[in-house]
Amino acid sequence: MDSNQVNYDFAKAWDLNQGDFAEGIAQNIINFASVNNRKIQSIYDVCCGASNLLSVFDKCGFKCYGTETRQGMYEYSKEKLPNKQ
């Protein structure tokens, strides 16, 4: 099995196990910004992995950007957020 497939499979497993955790973190970031009167319009997630955070922010209407160096993780993220680049 090549490393891209390993990373892809890991992304799927991570997504299943950490989705709720990411949603909580994203909500904390949104709440922090709101309490401190910060206007957040876009999110840039470096090493976004399975895009758990980005998918939550995307659902909340933020403009989302992410980078990922592991090709398998990147491929999984593209499937998860098909209308994003």
N, C-alpha and C positions, 0 to 999 in steps of 0.2 A: 504494500500500500504506500502510495507516495505521500509526502508531507502535506500537500494541498488537501488531499482527501482526509487526512488525520485532522487537520485544522478545521475543515468543514464539519466533520463529525463532532469535534469538540464544541464548535459553535452551536450546533443543534442541541447538544446535551446541556451546555451552559445556559442556553436560552430557556430550556424547560425548567431548569433548577433555580435560575436567578431572575426570572422575569419580574416577579413581585418585588424583589429586593430593589431592582432598578427603578421600578415605578415609585417606590418610597423615596429613593434618593432624588429622583427628578422632582417630585412634589416638594421636597425640602428645599431644593434650589429655587423653585418657583416662589415658594412662600418667603424665603429669605429676600429675594429680589423685591417682592411686593411690600414687605414690611419696611425695607430700606428705601422705598420709593425709586427703585431702579427700573428703567424701561428696557427689558430684554426683548429683542426682536429676533435674534438669531443665536444659534448654538453651534459651536465647533468642538467636536469630540475627537481628540487625538487618541489614536489606538482604540478605535470604537468597538473592536471585537465583533460581537454578534449584534451590535446596534440596539441593545436593549434600551439604553438611555435615549438614543435618537428617536426610536419609535414612539416613546412616551411624549417627548417634546414635539414630535411631528403631529401627534394626535391633538396636542394642545394648541396647535397653530403656529408654532415657531418655524422659522426658516432654519433648516438643519444641514450641517456639513460634518463630514467625518473622514478620517483617514485610517487606514489599516495596512500594516506591512505584510501580514500573513495572507497569502492569496486565498486559501480556503475560507478564512473568516470573511474576507472581502466578498467572495462569491455568495456566501450565505447571507450576508447583509444586503446584497443586491436583490436576492430573492425575497427577503423580508420586507424591504422597502422598494418595490419595483418601479415606482415613479420618481425615484431619486437618483442622483448621480453619485 
